Amino acid sequence: MAREIEEKEASQRVAAIEDSMHLSRERAIADAESYKLTSEAEANTKRLTDEFLEWQRIQAFGNSSKVYFGSEIPSMYVDRTQQLPAGGR
């Protein structure tokens, strides 16, 4: 009877150790993913400057196959760095 109790206690200790190992492993994976996402967010914040976004917009327009003719060019091609007067178009 005492032997069965000792075996059950030993198996409970083994299970507790396995649970602890699993928890540690999952926590390490979650911490690594969190660090990765935080680092990417910081890098994007530093990279996504107004100048870079303007360059990306110009690149996208350059890759466009549409050609516009006429006196009125769509407003998307207007330089966004220049501000229009308060009441004007």
N, C-alpha and C positions, 0 to 999 in steps of 0.2 A: 504494500500500500504506500509506504514512504517512497519507494522507488518510482512509482507512478506520479506522485506529487512532484518529485524532483525532476522527472522527465518533462512534465507539463510546465514547470517553472523555467526549465532550460529552454524549451521551445518558445515560451513567451519572451524570454530575453533575446533569443535569436530573432524573433519577429519584431521586437522593439528596435533592435539594431538595424534590421533590414528597412524598417519604416524610416528610421533616422537617416540612413544612407539615401533612400529614395527622396526624402524631403530635401536633403542637402543638394542632391543632384538637380532636382527641379528648381530649387531656389537659385542655384548657380546659372542655370539656363535662362531663367526669368531675368536675373540681374544683367546677364550679358545682352539679352535682347533690349532691355531698358537702356543700357549704356549705348548700344548701337543706335537706337532711335533718337536718343538725346544728342549724340554726336552728329547724326545726320541733320537734325533740326538746326543745330548751331552752325553747321557748315552751310546749310541752305540760307540761313539768315545772313551770313557773311557774304555768300556768293550772289544772292539775288539783290544786287544793287540796282538803282534806277538806270545806270548806264548799261549794265548787263541785260536788263529786261528790254531796253530800247534796242540794243544790238540784236537780241533774239527776235524782236518784232520785225526789224528790218530784214533779217535773214529769212523769216517766214514769208514776208512779202516778196522777197527775191525769188523764192522757190515757187511762188504762185504762177500758174499758167494764164491767169486772166490779164487782159490788156484793156485799159480804159482809154477811150478817145472822147474828146469834147472839152468844153470850157469848164464843166463842173466835175471835178475829181472827187470821188467819195471821201467823206470826212476821215476815214481810217488812214488815209495817206497824209493827213495833215500832221505836221511835227507836234507831238504831244508835249514837248518841252516848252513850247511857247504858249502862254496863257492868252485867251481871248479877252477883250474888254468886257465889262460887266453887262452891258445890254446888247452886245453885238453877236453876230453869228460866226 
